[in-house]
Amino acid sequence: MSQLVVSVGTAILAFLVGQTDAAMAAFLGSLSAILPNALFGWIAFRYAGARANQQVVKSFFVGEGVKLVLTAVLLSLVLLLTNSNALWLLTGFILAVVAQWIAPILFLKST
């Protein structure tokens, strides 16, 4: 959820500073981080319990591999198929990834 909030905020900032193309590039960059991360979560947490420990470990490795490949594919497709501003694209991507890292720290302090 924090990644989505940061993504929308980045897109709004890009729109105010730049233009519609910059906002779209920032949002697409953010989505290039959010979608693979969501898919990783779905793959990695399909199994649970002590009896499924081998499946849990395997699903984490598979999920991380899928996440890395999908991230590279999405960023490449956005750069190749659109006239996106690469600076705003990478800004959106980086801020979404940083939001993923910082969110647990912020939620721990609020409880």
Biopython code that builds the backbone (N, CA, C, O; Angstrom):
import numpy as np
from Bio.PDB.StructureBuilder import StructureBuilder

atoms = [
    (1, "MET", "N", (0.815, -1.189, 0.000)),
    (1, "MET", "CA", (0.000, 0.000, 0.000)),
    (1, "MET", "C", (0.867, 1.265, 0.000)),
    (1, "MET", "O", (0.550, 2.248, -0.669)),
    (2, "SER", "N", (1.972, 1.220, 0.766)),
    (2, "SER", "CA", (2.846, 2.385, 0.811)),
    (2, "SER", "C", (3.478, 2.651, -0.556)),
    (2, "SER", "O", (3.702, 3.803, -0.929)),
    (3, "GLN", "N", (3.760, 1.587, -1.295)),
    (3, "GLN", "CA", (4.333, 1.779, -2.632)),
    (3, "GLN", "C", (3.342, 2.492, -3.544)),
    (3, "GLN", "O", (3.736, 3.354, -4.329)),
    (4, "LEU", "N", (2.082, 2.147, -3.450)),
    (4, "LEU", "CA", (1.074, 2.784, -4.290)),
    (4, "LEU", "C", (0.913, 4.260, -3.930)),
    (4, "LEU", "O", (0.766, 5.101, -4.816)),
    (5, "VAL", "N", (0.940, 4.577, -2.640)),
    (5, "VAL", "CA", (0.833, 5.975, -2.203)),
    (5, "VAL", "C", (2.027, 6.775, -2.715)),
    (5, "VAL", "O", (1.863, 7.886, -3.220)),
    (6, "VAL", "N", (3.219, 6.216, -2.585)),
    (6, "VAL", "CA", (4.422, 6.890, -3.074)),
    (6, "VAL", "C", (4.359, 7.037, -4.596)),
    (6, "VAL", "O", (4.780, 8.061, -5.134)),
    (7, "SER", "N", (3.842, 6.035, -5.287)),
    (7, "SER", "CA", (3.745, 6.089, -6.747)),
    (7, "SER", "C", (2.821, 7.212, -7.208)),
    (7, "SER", "O", (3.159, 7.970, -8.117)),
    (8, "VAL", "N", (1.667, 7.312, -6.582)),
    (8, "VAL", "CA", (0.725, 8.372, -6.948)),
    (8, "VAL", "C", (1.323, 9.742, -6.592)),
    (8, "VAL", "O", (1.195, 10.694, -7.361)),
    (9, "GLY", "N", (1.967, 9.835, -5.438)),
    (9, "GLY", "CA", (2.608, 11.092, -5.051)),
    (9, "GLY", "C", (3.707, 11.504, -6.020)),
    (9, "GLY", "O", (3.837, 12.679, -6.363)),
    (10, "THR", "N", (4.490, 10.533, -6.456)),
    (10, "THR", "CA", (5.551, 10.822, -7.422)),
    (10, "THR", "C", (4.965, 11.280, -8.752)),
    (10, "THR", "O", (5.482, 12.207, -9.375)),
    (11, "ALA", "N", (3.899, 10.638, -9.181)),
    (11, "ALA", "CA", (3.253, 11.020, -10.439)),
    (11, "ALA", "C", (2.676, 12.433, -10.347)),
    (11, "ALA", "O", (2.775, 13.212, -11.295)),
    (12, "ILE", "N", (2.079, 12.754, -9.213)),
    (12, "ILE", "CA", (1.535, 14.106, -9.027)),
    (12, "ILE", "C", (2.661, 15.139, -9.026)),
    (12, "ILE", "O", (2.541, 16.193, -9.651)),
    (13, "LEU", "N", (3.752, 14.836, -8.327)),
    (13, "LEU", "CA", (4.906, 15.746, -8.316)),
    (13, "LEU", "C", (5.473, 15.927, -9.723)),
    (13, "LEU", "O", (5.803, 17.043, -10.125)),
    (14, "ALA", "N", (5.584, 14.832, -10.465)),
    (14, "ALA", "CA", (6.093, 14.920, -11.835)),
    (14, "ALA", "C", (5.166, 15.752, -12.709)),
    (14, "ALA", "O", (5.625, 16.496, -13.576)),
    (15, "PHE", "N", (3.864, 15.628, -12.483)),
    (15, "PHE", "CA", (2.909, 16.420, -13.254)),
    (15, "PHE", "C", (3.053, 17.903, -12.935)),
    (15, "PHE", "O", (3.012, 18.746, -13.831)),
    (16, "LEU", "N", (3.221, 18.215, -11.653)),
    (16, "LEU", "CA", (3.346, 19.620, -11.258)),
    (16, "LEU", "C", (4.658, 20.235, -11.727)),
    (16, "LEU", "O", (4.695, 21.396, -12.135)),
    (17, "VAL", "N", (5.735, 19.453, -11.669)),
    (17, "VAL", "CA", (7.048, 19.961, -12.067)),
    (17, "VAL", "C", (7.214, 19.911, -13.578)),
    (17, "VAL", "O", (7.715, 20.854, -14.190)),
    (18, "GLY", "N", (6.793, 18.812, -14.165)),
    (18, "GLY", "CA", (7.018, 18.610, -15.596)),
    (18, "GLY", "C", (5.743, 18.768, -16.385)),
    (18, "GLY", "O", (5.248, 19.873, -16.607)),
    (19, "GLN", "N", (5.233, 17.639, -16.797)),
    (19, "GLN", "CA", (4.045, 17.642, -17.639)),
    (19, "GLN", "C", (3.400, 16.269, -17.555)),
    (19, "GLN", "O", (3.818, 15.432, -16.755)),
    (20, "THR", "N", (2.398, 16.037, -18.368)),
    (20, "THR", "CA", (1.670, 14.769, -18.348)),
    (20, "THR", "C", (2.579, 13.602, -18.688)),
    (20, "THR", "O", (2.459, 12.534, -18.088)),
    (21, "ASP", "N", (3.493, 13.786, -19.647)),
    (21, "ASP", "CA", (4.411, 12.708, -20.018)),
    (21, "ASP", "C", (5.329, 12.321, -18.859)),
    (21, "ASP", "O", (5.626, 11.142, -18.663)),
    (22, "ALA", "N", (5.770, 13.303, -18.104)),
    (22, "ALA", "CA", (6.628, 13.026, -16.948)),
    (22, "ALA", "C", (5.854, 12.262, -15.879)),
    (22, "ALA", "O", (6.387, 11.339, -15.263)),
    (23, "ALA", "N", (4.607, 12.644, -15.660)),
    (23, "ALA", "CA", (3.775, 11.954, -14.671)),
    (23, "ALA", "C", (3.531, 10.510, -15.089)),
    (23, "ALA", "O", (3.579, 9.609, -14.252)),
    (24, "MET", "N", (3.272, 10.281, -16.361)),
    (24, "MET", "CA", (3.041, 8.921, -16.853)),
    (24, "MET", "C", (4.319, 8.089, -16.724)),
    (24, "MET", "O", (4.263, 6.917, -16.351)),
    (25, "ALA", "N", (5.457, 8.688, -17.029)),
    (25, "ALA", "CA", (6.725, 7.966, -16.911)),
    (25, "ALA", "C", (6.997, 7.592, -15.461)),
    (25, "ALA", "O", (7.436, 6.475, -15.185)),
    (26, "ALA", "N", (6.746, 8.507, -14.530)),
    (26, "ALA", "CA", (6.961, 8.224, -13.104)),
    (26, "ALA", "C", (6.030, 7.118, -12.632)),
    (26, "ALA", "O", (6.445, 6.240, -11.876)),
    (27, "PHE", "N", (4.785, 7.152, -13.068)),
    (27, "PHE", "CA", (3.831, 6.129, -12.651)),
    (27, "PHE", "C", (4.175, 4.772, -13.256)),
    (27, "PHE", "O", (4.076, 3.752, -12.574)),
    (28, "LEU", "N", (4.574, 4.745, -14.516)),
    (28, "LEU", "CA", (4.970, 3.478, -15.145)),
    (28, "LEU", "C", (6.234, 2.911, -14.501)),
    (28, "LEU", "O", (6.367, 1.696, -14.361)),
    (29, "GLY", "N", (7.154, 3.779, -14.113)),
    (29, "GLY", "CA", (8.337, 3.321, -13.396)),
    (29, "GLY", "C", (7.972, 2.709, -12.053)),
    (29, "GLY", "O", (8.531, 1.689, -11.651)),
    (30, "SER", "N", (7.032, 3.339, -11.365)),
    (30, "SER", "CA", (6.568, 2.795, -10.089)),
    (30, "SER", "C", (5.887, 1.449, -10.277)),
    (30, "SER", "O", (6.119, 0.515, -9.510)),
    (31, "LEU", "N", (5.049, 1.353, -11.298)),
    (31, "LEU", "CA", (4.369, 0.081, -11.563)),
    (31, "LEU", "C", (5.355, -1.023, -11.924)),
    (31, "LEU", "O", (5.099, -2.200, -11.672)),
    (32, "SER", "N", (6.478, -0.637, -12.512)),
    (32, "SER", "CA", (7.510, -1.624, -12.843)),
    (32, "SER", "C", (8.154, -2.215, -11.592)),
    (32, "SER", "O", (8.798, -3.262, -11.663)),
    (33, "ALA", "N", (7.989, -1.566, -10.474)),
    (33, "ALA", "CA", (8.462, -2.116, -9.198)),
    (33, "ALA", "C", (7.333, -2.800, -8.434)),
    (33, "ALA", "O", (7.551, -3.828, -7.793)),
    (34, "ILE", "N", (6.130, -2.236, -8.496)),
    (34, "ILE", "CA", (5.011, -2.745, -7.703)),
    (34, "ILE", "C", (4.492, -4.078, -8.224)),
    (34, "ILE", "O", (4.286, -5.004, -7.439)),
    (35, "LEU", "N", (4.279, -4.192, -9.521)),
    (35, "LEU", "CA", (3.709, -5.428, -10.078)),
    (35, "LEU", "C", (4.599, -6.654, -9.842)),
    (35, "LEU", "O", (4.089, -7.684, -9.403)),
    (36, "PRO", "N", (5.908, -6.583, -10.115)),
    (36, "PRO", "CA", (6.743, -7.746, -9.806)),
    (36, "PRO", "C", (6.788, -8.072, -8.312)),
    (36, "PRO", "O", (6.868, -9.238, -7.926)),
    (37, "ASN", "N", (6.737, -7.035, -7.482)),
    (37, "ASN", "CA", (6.745, -7.260, -6.043)),
    (37, "ASN", "C", (5.468, -7.970, -5.588)),
    (37, "ASN", "O", (5.519, -8.858, -4.737)),
    (38, "ALA", "N", (4.340, -7.584, -6.144)),
    (38, "ALA", "CA", (3.074, -8.237, -5.807)),
    (38, "ALA", "C", (3.076, -9.693, -6.275)),
    (38, "ALA", "O", (2.602, -10.578, -5.562)),
    (39, "LEU", "N", (3.604, -9.938, -7.459)),
    (39, "LEU", "CA", (3.685, -11.308, -7.965)),
    (39, "LEU", "C", (4.616, -12.148, -7.095)),
    (39, "LEU", "O", (4.332, -13.317, -6.834)),
    (40, "PHE", "N", (5.727, -11.559, -6.644)),
    (40, "PHE", "CA", (6.619, -12.258, -5.725)),
    (40, "PHE", "C", (5.878, -12.662, -4.455)),
    (40, "PHE", "O", (5.999, -13.798, -3.997)),
    (41, "GLY", "N", (5.121, -11.746, -3.894)),
    (41, "GLY", "CA", (4.369, -12.044, -2.677)),
    (41, "GLY", "C", (3.396, -13.187, -2.877)),
    (41, "GLY", "O", (3.257, -14.052, -2.012)),
    (42, "TRP", "N", (2.728, -13.192, -4.005)),
    (42, "TRP", "CA", (1.771, -14.266, -4.285)),
    (42, "TRP", "C", (2.482, -15.608, -4.435)),
    (42, "TRP", "O", (2.026, -16.618, -3.899)),
    (43, "ILE", "N", (3.595, -15.620, -5.160)),
    (43, "ILE", "CA", (4.331, -16.879, -5.362)),
    (43, "ILE", "C", (4.996, -17.334, -4.062)),
    (43, "ILE", "O", (4.930, -18.514, -3.718)),
    (44, "ALA", "N", (5.625, -16.427, -3.350)),
    (44, "ALA", "CA", (6.418, -16.791, -2.174)),
    (44, "ALA", "C", (5.570, -17.276, -1.006)),
    (44, "ALA", "O", (6.015, -18.119, -0.227)),
    (45, "PHE", "N", (4.381, -16.763, -0.879)),
    (45, "PHE", "CA", (3.563, -17.094, 0.289)),
    (45, "PHE", "C", (2.384, -18.006, -0.031)),
    (45, "PHE", "O", (1.371, -17.987, 0.669)),
    (46, "ARG", "N", (2.515, -18.795, -1.077)),
    (46, "ARG", "CA", (1.462, -19.764, -1.396)),
    (46, "ARG", "C", (1.415, -20.891, -0.386)),
    (46, "ARG", "O", (0.341, -21.415, -0.087)),
    (47, "TYR", "N", (2.556, -21.265, 0.138)),
    (47, "TYR", "CA", (2.641, -22.399, 1.056)),
    (47, "TYR", "C", (2.949, -21.891, 2.461)),
    (47, "TYR", "O", (3.603, -20.864, 2.638)),
    (48, "ALA", "N", (2.466, -22.629, 3.449)),
    (48, "ALA", "CA", (2.742, -22.278, 4.840)),
    (48, "ALA", "C", (2.730, -23.546, 5.683)),
    (48, "ALA", "O", (2.140, -24.557, 5.300)),
    (49, "GLY", "N", (3.378, -23.480, 6.816)),
    (49, "GLY", "CA", (3.373, -24.602, 7.736)),
    (49, "GLY", "C", (4.686, -25.355, 7.737)),
    (49, "GLY", "O", (5.484, -25.274, 6.804)),
    (50, "ALA", "N", (4.880, -26.091, 8.821)),
    (50, "ALA", "CA", (6.135, -26.823, 9.004)),
    (50, "ALA", "C", (6.281, -27.966, 8.004)),
    (50, "ALA", "O", (7.399, -28.304, 7.614)),
    (51, "ARG", "N", (5.197, -28.548, 7.596)),
    (51, "ARG", "CA", (5.270, -29.673, 6.657)),
    (51, "ARG", "C", (5.613, -29.225, 5.237)),
    (51, "ARG", "O", (6.047, -30.031, 4.414)),
    (52, "ALA", "N", (5.423, -27.974, 4.964)),
    (52, "ALA", "CA", (5.663, -27.463, 3.614)),
    (52, "ALA", "C", (6.954, -26.658, 3.537)),
    (52, "ALA", "O", (7.092, -25.803, 2.662)),
    (53, "ASN", "N", (7.906, -26.914, 4.439)),
    (53, "ASN", "CA", (9.087, -26.060, 4.484)),
    (53, "ASN", "C", (9.919, -26.109, 3.208)),
    (53, "ASN", "O", (10.485, -25.088, 2.817)),
    (54, "GLN", "N", (10.013, -27.255, 2.550)),
    (54, "GLN", "CA", (10.743, -27.327, 1.281)),
    (54, "GLN", "C", (10.026, -26.519, 0.197)),
    (54, "GLN", "O", (10.671, -25.850, -0.611)),
    (55, "GLN", "N", (8.712, -26.579, 0.182)),
    (55, "GLN", "CA", (7.943, -25.812, -0.803)),
    (55, "GLN", "C", (8.050, -24.313, -0.537)),
    (55, "GLN", "O", (8.081, -23.514, -1.473)),
    (56, "VAL", "N", (8.106, -23.936, 0.729)),
    (56, "VAL", "CA", (8.241, -22.518, 1.081)),
    (56, "VAL", "C", (9.569, -21.977, 0.568)),
    (56, "VAL", "O", (9.611, -20.912, -0.047)),
    (57, "VAL", "N", (10.642, -22.698, 0.814)),
    (57, "VAL", "CA", (11.964, -22.252, 0.363)),
    (57, "VAL", "C", (12.009, -22.183, -1.156)),
    (57, "VAL", "O", (12.501, -21.208, -1.723)),
    (58, "LYS", "N", (11.502, -23.207, -1.809)),
    (58, "LYS", "CA", (11.503, -23.230, -3.276)),
    (58, "LYS", "C", (10.667, -22.085, -3.839)),
    (58, "LYS", "O", (11.071, -21.446, -4.811)),
    (59, "SER", "N", (9.521, -21.822, -3.247)),
    (59, "SER", "CA", (8.661, -20.757, -3.765)),
    (59, "SER", "C", (9.302, -19.382, -3.583)),
    (59, "SER", "O", (9.081, -18.493, -4.405)),
    (60, "PHE", "N", (10.097, -19.187, -2.519)),
    (60, "PHE", "CA", (10.804, -17.916, -2.354)),
    (60, "PHE", "C", (11.835, -17.720, -3.460)),
    (60, "PHE", "O", (11.941, -16.632, -4.025)),
    (61, "PHE", "N", (12.588, -18.760, -3.768)),
    (61, "PHE", "CA", (13.589, -18.647, -4.835)),
    (61, "PHE", "C", (12.934, -18.424, -6.191)),
    (61, "PHE", "O", (13.386, -17.586, -6.972)),
    (62, "VAL", "N", (11.885, -19.161, -6.467)),
    (62, "VAL", "CA", (11.173, -18.997, -7.740)),
    (62, "VAL", "C", (10.570, -17.596, -7.816)),
    (62, "VAL", "O", (10.662, -16.930, -8.848)),
    (63, "GLY", "N", (9.959, -17.155, -6.726)),
    (63, "GLY", "CA", (9.346, -15.828, -6.694)),
    (63, "GLY", "C", (10.353, -14.718, -6.923)),
    (63, "GLY", "O", (10.073, -13.761, -7.645)),
    (64, "GLU", "N", (11.511, -14.839, -6.320)),
    (64, "GLU", "CA", (12.536, -13.807, -6.499)),
    (64, "GLU", "C", (13.060, -13.792, -7.928)),
    (64, "GLU", "O", (13.303, -12.723, -8.488)),
    (65, "GLY", "N", (13.234, -14.956, -8.518)),
    (65, "GLY", "CA", (13.672, -15.022, -9.917)),
    (65, "GLY", "C", (12.656, -14.404, -10.854)),
    (65, "GLY", "O", (13.011, -13.641, -11.752)),
    (66, "VAL", "N", (11.385, -14.736, -10.643)),
    (66, "VAL", "CA", (10.316, -14.161, -11.470)),
    (66, "VAL", "C", (10.273, -12.645, -11.285)),
    (66, "VAL", "O", (10.092, -11.902, -12.250)),
    (67, "LYS", "N", (10.437, -12.198, -10.061)),
    (67, "LYS", "CA", (10.409, -10.762, -9.769)),
    (67, "LYS", "C", (11.526, -10.017, -10.503)),
    (67, "LYS", "O", (11.287, -8.963, -11.091)),
    (68, "LEU", "N", (12.729, -10.556, -10.469)),
    (68, "LEU", "CA", (13.858, -9.895, -11.145)),
    (68, "LEU", "C", (13.672, -9.853, -12.655)),
    (68, "LEU", "O", (13.911, -8.825, -13.289)),
    (69, "VAL", "N", (13.245, -10.973, -13.227)),
    (69, "VAL", "CA", (13.051, -11.024, -14.685)),
    (69, "VAL", "C", (11.916, -10.093, -15.108)),
    (69, "VAL", "O", (12.049, -9.345, -16.077)),
    (70, "LEU", "N", (10.802, -10.142, -14.380)),
    (70, "LEU", "CA", (9.662, -9.301, -14.738)),
    (70, "LEU", "C", (9.992, -7.815, -14.595)),
    (70, "LEU", "O", (9.546, -7.004, -15.406)),
    (71, "THR", "N", (10.758, -7.457, -13.586)),
    (71, "THR", "CA", (11.169, -6.061, -13.417)),
    (71, "THR", "C", (11.992, -5.595, -14.621)),
    (71, "THR", "O", (11.750, -4.514, -15.159)),
    (72, "ALA", "N", (12.948, -6.398, -15.034)),
    (72, "ALA", "CA", (13.781, -6.043, -16.189)),
    (72, "ALA", "C", (12.940, -5.938, -17.454)),
    (72, "ALA", "O", (13.125, -5.018, -18.252)),
    (73, "VAL", "N", (12.018, -6.876, -17.638)),
    (73, "VAL", "CA", (11.163, -6.863, -18.835)),
    (73, "VAL", "C", (10.269, -5.629, -18.842)),
    (73, "VAL", "O", (10.156, -4.956, -19.867)),
    (74, "LEU", "N", (9.636, -5.326, -17.720)),
    (74, "LEU", "CA", (8.736, -4.172, -17.669)),
    (74, "LEU", "C", (9.476, -2.857, -17.905)),
    (74, "LEU", "O", (9.010, -2.011, -18.668)),
    (75, "LEU", "N", (10.616, -2.686, -17.258)),
    (75, "LEU", "CA", (11.381, -1.451, -17.477)),
    (75, "LEU", "C", (11.837, -1.341, -18.931)),
    (75, "LEU", "O", (11.786, -0.261, -19.518)),
    (76, "SER", "N", (12.278, -2.447, -19.507)),
    (76, "SER", "CA", (12.710, -2.438, -20.911)),
    (76, "SER", "C", (11.556, -2.112, -21.843)),
    (76, "SER", "O", (11.711, -1.321, -22.773)),
    (77, "LEU", "N", (10.397, -2.717, -21.601)),
    (77, "LEU", "CA", (9.238, -2.459, -22.456)),
    (77, "LEU", "C", (8.800, -1.005, -22.379)),
    (77, "LEU", "O", (8.484, -0.397, -23.401)),
    (78, "VAL", "N", (8.778, -0.450, -21.187)),
    (78, "VAL", "CA", (8.374, 0.952, -21.048)),
    (78, "VAL", "C", (9.350, 1.854, -21.780)),
    (78, "VAL", "O", (8.934, 2.793, -22.460)),
    (79, "LEU", "N", (10.640, 1.584, -21.652)),
    (79, "LEU", "CA", (11.633, 2.424, -22.332)),
    (79, "LEU", "C", (11.576, 2.266, -23.845)),
    (79, "LEU", "O", (11.753, 3.240, -24.576)),
    (80, "LEU", "N", (11.329, 1.047, -24.322)),
    (80, "LEU", "CA", (11.336, 0.796, -25.763)),
    (80, "LEU", "C", (10.028, 1.194, -26.449)),
    (80, "LEU", "O", (10.053, 1.663, -27.587)),
    (81, "LEU", "N", (8.895, 1.016, -25.784)),
    (81, "LEU", "CA", (7.606, 1.197, -26.444)),
    (81, "LEU", "C", (6.962, 2.555, -26.221)),
    (81, "LEU", "O", (5.983, 2.893, -26.886)),
    (82, "THR", "N", (7.491, 3.326, -25.306)),
    (82, "THR", "CA", (6.923, 4.654, -25.062)),
    (82, "THR", "C", (8.027, 5.701, -25.198)),
    (82, "THR", "O", (9.215, 5.381, -25.234)),
    (83, "ASN", "N", (7.611, 6.920, -25.269)),
    (83, "ASN", "CA", (8.566, 8.032, -25.299)),
    (83, "ASN", "C", (8.717, 8.603, -23.897)),
    (83, "ASN", "O", (8.722, 9.819, -23.706)),
    (84, "SER", "N", (8.839, 7.718, -22.927)),
    (84, "SER", "CA", (8.916, 8.138, -21.533)),
    (84, "SER", "C", (10.242, 8.812, -21.226)),
    (84, "SER", "O", (11.290, 8.461, -21.769)),
    (85, "ASN", "N", (10.159, 9.780, -20.348)),
    (85, "ASN", "CA", (11.345, 10.449, -19.843)),
    (85, "ASN", "C", (12.055, 9.470, -18.909)),
    (85, "ASN", "O", (11.505, 9.091, -17.875)),
    (86, "ALA", "N", (13.256, 9.064, -19.263)),
    (86, "ALA", "CA", (13.980, 8.042, -18.497)),
    (86, "ALA", "C", (14.268, 8.500, -17.068)),
    (86, "ALA", "O", (14.286, 7.679, -16.151)),
    (87, "LEU", "N", (14.492, 9.789, -16.868)),
    (87, "LEU", "CA", (14.769, 10.294, -15.531)),
    (87, "LEU", "C", (13.562, 10.103, -14.613)),
    (87, "LEU", "O", (13.706, 9.625, -13.488)),
    (88, "TRP", "N", (12.372, 10.476, -15.091)),
    (88, "TRP", "CA", (11.168, 10.310, -14.276)),
    (88, "TRP", "C", (10.802, 8.839, -14.128)),
    (88, "TRP", "O", (10.288, 8.433, -13.085)),
    (89, "LEU", "N", (11.056, 8.047, -15.144)),
    (89, "LEU", "CA", (10.793, 6.609, -15.069)),
    (89, "LEU", "C", (11.620, 5.983, -13.948)),
    (89, "LEU", "O", (11.087, 5.251, -13.113)),
    (90, "LEU", "N", (12.910, 6.269, -13.930)),
    (90, "LEU", "CA", (13.779, 5.714, -12.892)),
    (90, "LEU", "C", (13.500, 6.327, -11.527)),
    (90, "LEU", "O", (13.653, 5.652, -10.510)),
    (91, "THR", "N", (13.095, 7.586, -11.485)),
    (91, "THR", "CA", (12.722, 8.203, -10.213)),
    (91, "THR", "C", (11.522, 7.498, -9.609)),
    (91, "THR", "O", (11.514, 7.191, -8.417)),
    (92, "GLY", "N", (10.508, 7.239, -10.422)),
    (92, "GLY", "CA", (9.333, 6.511, -9.936)),
    (92, "GLY", "C", (9.689, 5.114, -9.474)),
    (92, "GLY", "O", (9.205, 4.653, -8.440)),
    (93, "PHE", "N", (10.533, 4.439, -10.236)),
    (93, "PHE", "CA", (10.959, 3.084, -9.881)),
    (93, "PHE", "C", (11.722, 3.077, -8.559)),
    (93, "PHE", "O", (11.421, 2.284, -7.667)),
    (94, "ILE", "N", (12.703, 3.955, -8.439)),
    (94, "ILE", "CA", (13.544, 3.987, -7.237)),
    (94, "ILE", "C", (12.729, 4.362, -6.000)),
    (94, "ILE", "O", (12.914, 3.769, -4.938)),
    (95, "LEU", "N", (11.836, 5.332, -6.126)),
    (95, "LEU", "CA", (11.033, 5.724, -4.965)),
    (95, "LEU", "C", (10.077, 4.617, -4.534)),
    (95, "LEU", "O", (9.816, 4.458, -3.342)),
    (96, "ALA", "N", (9.552, 3.851, -5.490)),
    (96, "ALA", "CA", (8.686, 2.725, -5.132)),
    (96, "ALA", "C", (9.473, 1.638, -4.405)),
    (96, "ALA", "O", (8.973, 1.044, -3.450)),
    (97, "VAL", "N", (10.692, 1.376, -4.848)),
    (97, "VAL", "CA", (11.534, 0.378, -4.181)),
    (97, "VAL", "C", (11.931, 0.858, -2.779)),
    (97, "VAL", "O", (11.912, 0.079, -1.826)),
    (98, "VAL", "N", (12.286, 2.121, -2.660)),
    (98, "VAL", "CA", (12.660, 2.670, -1.355)),
    (98, "VAL", "C", (11.458, 2.645, -0.402)),
    (98, "VAL", "O", (11.620, 2.377, 0.788)),
    (99, "ALA", "N", (10.267, 2.921, -0.914)),
    (99, "ALA", "CA", (9.058, 2.858, -0.076)),
    (99, "ALA", "C", (8.847, 1.455, 0.464)),
    (99, "ALA", "O", (8.395, 1.280, 1.596)),
    (100, "GLN", "N", (9.170, 0.464, -0.339)),
    (100, "GLN", "CA", (9.062, -0.935, 0.092)),
    (100, "GLN", "C", (10.009, -1.216, 1.257)),
    (100, "GLN", "O", (9.655, -1.961, 2.171)),
    (101, "TRP", "N", (11.184, -0.642, 1.239)),
    (101, "TRP", "CA", (12.173, -0.866, 2.299)),
    (101, "TRP", "C", (11.836, -0.089, 3.569)),
    (101, "TRP", "O", (12.043, -0.583, 4.677)),
    (102, "ILE", "N", (11.315, 1.127, 3.404)),
    (102, "ILE", "CA", (11.080, 2.007, 4.548)),
    (102, "ILE", "C", (9.745, 1.721, 5.242)),
    (102, "ILE", "O", (9.620, 1.972, 6.441)),
    (103, "ALA", "N", (8.769, 1.215, 4.538)),
    (103, "ALA", "CA", (7.438, 1.000, 5.108)),
    (103, "ALA", "C", (7.453, 0.162, 6.381)),
    (103, "ALA", "O", (6.778, 0.536, 7.340)),
    (104, "PRO", "N", (8.182, -0.949, 6.446)),
    (104, "PRO", "CA", (8.175, -1.714, 7.706)),
    (104, "PRO", "C", (8.718, -0.918, 8.896)),
    (104, "PRO", "O", (8.237, -1.079, 10.017)),
    (105, "ILE", "N", (9.695, -0.077, 8.664)),
    (105, "ILE", "CA", (10.251, 0.739, 9.737)),
    (105, "ILE", "C", (9.206, 1.744, 10.231)),
    (105, "ILE", "O", (9.063, 1.942, 11.438)),
    (106, "LEU", "N", (8.486, 2.369, 9.323)),
    (106, "LEU", "CA", (7.475, 3.341, 9.705)),
    (106, "LEU", "C", (6.315, 2.681, 10.434)),
    (106, "LEU", "O", (5.778, 3.242, 11.389)),
    (107, "PHE", "N", (5.927, 1.483, 9.985)),
    (107, "PHE", "CA", (4.816, 0.797, 10.637)),
    (107, "PHE", "C", (5.210, 0.281, 12.019)),
    (107, "PHE", "O", (4.367, 0.229, 12.915)),
    (108, "LEU", "N", (6.468, -0.099, 12.208)),
    (108, "LEU", "CA", (6.910, -0.544, 13.522)),
    (108, "LEU", "C", (6.923, 0.591, 14.527)),
    (108, "LEU", "O", (6.596, 0.391, 15.697)),
    (109, "LYS", "N", (7.295, 1.774, 14.084)),
    (109, "LYS", "CA", (7.334, 2.922, 14.990)),
    (109, "LYS", "C", (5.938, 3.398, 15.357)),
    (109, "LYS", "O", (5.758, 3.990, 16.422)),
    (110, "SER", "N", (4.946, 3.160, 14.511)),
    (110, "SER", "CA", (3.601, 3.643, 14.784)),
    (110, "SER", "C", (2.829, 2.720, 15.731)),
    (110, "SER", "O", (1.764, 3.099, 16.219)),
    (111, "THR", "N", (3.340, 1.523, 15.996)),
    (111, "THR", "CA", (2.614, 0.606, 16.875)),
    (111, "THR", "C", (3.124, 0.636, 18.280)),
    (111, "THR", "O", (2.612, -0.083, 19.138)),
]
sb = StructureBuilder()
sb.init_structure("model")
sb.init_model(0)
sb.init_chain("A")
sb.init_seg("    ")
for serial, (resi, resn, name, xyz) in enumerate(atoms, 1):
    if name == "N":
        sb.init_residue(resn, " ", resi, " ")
    sb.init_atom(name, np.array(xyz, "f"), 0.0, 1.0, " ", f" {name:<3s}", serial, name[0])
structure = sb.get_structure()
